[in-house]
């Protein structure tokens, strides 16, 4: 494991904690001001802090609010940049019914001072498993 992997993992866990609290202010500050987000339920990519704020405000407007549980995580890092990729599972309630949605993600980060800020975040629902497909990391 690279020495930068631990703070990058911590940045992802901070993102999950802010998401689970629906703390939009804390979510937005985890992204660089010019970050790109292709959210799980967004039909288009979103650029910049204002768009990212709007996305998470809409996402967190459901009652009860959505939750995320992190799954598999892979990290690759350099001194000032990093990527993480893996899986997470969202739980949300729509029209009174609880839904569990497995998804996959990739985050790109840039180190700014002591912080690892998200510069790009892509999330999509997990496709159905193909029979005979190799497992992650192979």
ChimeraX attribute file (.defattr): number of C-alpha atoms within 10 A of each C-alpha:
attribute: neighborCount
match mode: 1-to-1
recipient: residues
	/A:1	8
	/A:2	10
	/A:3	10
	/A:4	18
	/A:5	18
	/A:6	12
	/A:7	14
	/A:8	27
	/A:9	17
	/A:10	12
	/A:11	18
	/A:12	19
	/A:13	14
	/A:14	15
	/A:15	21
	/A:16	18
	/A:17	17
	/A:18	17
	/A:19	20
	/A:20	16
	/A:21	15
	/A:22	19
	/A:23	15
	/A:24	18
	/A:25	12
	/A:26	16
	/A:27	20
	/A:28	23
	/A:29	14
	/A:30	21
	/A:31	24
	/A:32	19
	/A:33	16
	/A:34	15
	/A:35	21
	/A:36	22
	/A:37	24
	/A:38	20
	/A:39	20
	/A:40	16
	/A:41	11
	/A:42	13
	/A:43	8
	/A:44	9
	/A:45	13
	/A:46	21
	/A:47	16
	/A:48	16
	/A:49	20
	/A:50	12
	/A:51	16
	/A:52	24
	/A:53	18
	/A:54	14
	/A:55	18
	/A:56	18
	/A:57	15
	/A:58	10
	/A:59	19
	/A:60	20
	/A:61	11
	/A:62	13
	/A:63	11
	/A:64	13
	/A:65	15
	/A:66	21
	/A:67	18
	/A:68	19
	/A:69	14
	/A:70	15
	/A:71	12
	/A:72	10
	/A:73	16
	/A:74	14
	/A:75	19
	/A:76	15
	/A:77	19
	/A:78	13
	/A:79	10
	/A:80	13
	/A:81	18
	/A:82	21
	/A:83	21
	/A:84	19
	/A:85	18
	/A:86	17
	/A:87	19
	/A:88	20
	/A:89	17
	/A:90	17
	/A:91	16
	/A:92	20
	/A:93	15
	/A:94	12
	/A:95	7
	/A:96	9
	/A:97	7
	/A:98	12
	/A:99	12
	/A:100	13
	/A:101	14
	/A:102	18
	/A:103	19
	/A:104	20
	/A:105	19
	/A:106	18
	/A:107	21
	/A:108	23
	/A:109	24
	/A:110	21
	/A:111	19
	/A:112	11
	/A:113	8
	/A:114	7
	/A:115	14
	/A:116	24
	/A:117	25
	/A:118	28
	/A:119	23
	/A:120	20
	/A:121	22
	/A:122	16
	/A:123	20
	/A:124	17
	/A:125	17
	/A:126	14
	/A:127	9
	/A:128	7
	/A:129	8
	/A:130	7
	/A:131	6
	/A:132	6
	/A:133	7
	/A:134	9
	/A:135	6
	/A:136	9
	/A:137	5
	/A:138	4
